[in-house]
Amino acid sequence: MKMKRIAIFGNTHQEKKSAKIFRLLELLAERGAEVMIEKKFYNFVQRINPETPLLQQVTSFEGNNFNADLVISMGGDGTLLKSAHYVNNKEIPIVGINMGRLGFLAGVNSDEIDAAVEELFEGRYTIERHSVIKVEADNHSFETCPCALNDIAVLKRDDASMITIRAEVNGEELVTYQADGLIVSTPTGSTAYSLSNGGPIITPQAGIVCLTPVAPHSLNVRPIVLRDDAVISLAVESRSHNFLIAIDGRSERCEEGTRLVIRKAPYYINIVKRPGTKYFATLREKMGWGM
């Protein structure tokens, strides 16, 4: 994979940690890379160090208005999800530099930037394909991209009673959930919101999705795992006559009666992994197993 054009997304909330970008820019400049930085992060970085000459050769872009050989995400998993949202179906590999806490997806620690850049330009890395799910609605136009790397969640409004969600799989009735919500999770998202609600951990290339209820009224209702080519239909009723849909945390309001259809998206998100990275070793470390 060539490394001539590199796009950078970043976290604009942690000035001290985000200052690591200046070392990254030095390393990329030494290798003659053409660097673009997402507009909000560019302005943030400029405020941190307005006198730096490192930004003179850097351009900025907004949203998905870019083309690159590699995307670098500087932040936590939330920043990487934002990067994946804008990469969408461009199939550009993403490498995550973890400036946050947990960092399941962002696999490069902030003190490993030098080594990681060297590995990238020497071709010493692997690319892991992560499946994506998308949601469609019969009478609702989404304000954002309807695709999710982690999960799509149907949730009650903050001040509302629990909602009723009638679920079908491939046209066959599954169950009617009475709960605070329902999470449809990819394997990538299984260690996120779904896990905090009792869902299982799923290995990245398992080829399945998981339906995890949020605070179900009945204790007999449990998470269920389905093949990722399943078509999931949801019909939602609410006393407030509306509900929330969260797509990788980007939430918006939907009207009661909106029928949602969730299925696998026709593309993957490519995550760059450092040499020697092992999934179960990462899992043990992040989950604190054996400590």
Summary of the structure (lengths in Angstrom):
residues: 291
radius of gyration: 20.2
end to end distance: 38.5
largest distance: 62.1
contacts: 932
relative contact order: 0.15
helix: 24%
strand: 38%
